[in-house]
Amino acid sequence: MPLRAPPSHANLRSVDADSNPKIKIQRDRLTRVERTIALLRRDKGKRVPLPEIQREAGAQHCVRIREARALGYVIDNVMERTANGETHSFYILRAEPGEAVPLFPGAFDLRHRDDG
């Protein structure tokens, strides 16, 4: 059986823009929980719709969210019902491991204050 050539450097990319650029892995080697965390980190503090989470996490997205929470990520789930009875679900990354969790996100942002 012939030996396989090692992967070329063209196939390597950094895991995340915030991570150490010296640490590189192959895209197909990222686990589903790593891809889910990367998606949530990209839009930290903002709502990420369930269909986007499912594209990265797969059908068992709840397991991937639970795994991320076990790693120390604070992730909220928001569900809304529309006027026509549809339910929409979103996930929000509030804090990463070691970060303080904001108790009232955006509550003290004076840019949104209306002094009339």
N, C-alpha and C positions, 0 to 999 in steps of 0.2 A: 504494500500500500504506500503510495507516494506521500511525502510530508507536505503539509499545507504551508504556504508562505504566510508570514505574519501580516496582519492588516497594515495597509499603507497609512501614512499620516494624513492623507487626504480624507479618510473616513472618520477621523477623530474630531471631536469638538468639545468645548468646555461645557460642563454641566449647567452652569448658570453664569450670567454676566457678573454677579456679585461674588462668585467663588474664585478661588485661586486659579489664575490662568494656566499655571503649570500642571494642574490636575486635569487630565483629559480622559474621557471615556467614550466608547462608541454609543451612538444614539440608541441602537437596538438593545443595549445593555442596561439602559435606565429601567428601573422597575416602575410599575404602574403608580406606586405611592410616590416615587420621586418625581414622576411626570405630573402627578396631581399637585404636589407641593409647589413645583415650579410654576404651574398655571396660577395657583392661588397667590404666590409671591409676586407674580407679574402685576396682579391687580389688588395688591394688599389694601385692605380697608374698604374695598369696593365689592359689590355683588357680582358673583360669577354664576351664571345660569346653570342649572342642572345638566342640560344637554352638553355643555362644554366640559363639565366635570366627567360625564359619562364617556366622552370621546377619549379622554386620557386614562380614566380609571377603569373603564369597562363596565359591564353589567353589575358587578359587585362593588359599586362606588361607595356604599356605606362601609364596607370593610376597609377600603383605602383611606377613607376619612378617619375611621377609628384608629388605624395604624399611625396616621399622621398625628392624631391627638395623643397617642401613647408616646410619641417621640417628643412631645412638649409643645406642639403647635396648638394655638387656641383658635378653633374654627367654629363659627356660629352657622346655624341653618335658619333661614327665613323662608316662611311659606306665606303666600298671598293668594287670596281667592278673588277672581275678577267678577265683574257684574254679571257675566253670563255663566258663572259657576265653575270656570276653569281654575285649577290650582297651579301656581307657578312656584318653584322651589329655587332658592339661591343659597350659595355658600359664601361666607366672608371670612378671610384670614384676619383675625384681630391682633395676634401677637405670635412671634416666633419663640423657640426655646430660649429662655433666659431673659426675655423682654417683659416689662411690666404691662399688664393688660389695662388698656384705657377703660375706665368705668363708664364714662359718658362720652363716647367718640363724637367729636365735633361740637360738643355743648359749649365749649369756651372759645370757639373760633369767632372773634369779633368781626371778621369780614362779613359775616352773615347777619349781623345785628341790624335791626331796623329801628332807627330812632324817630321815624315818622317825620 
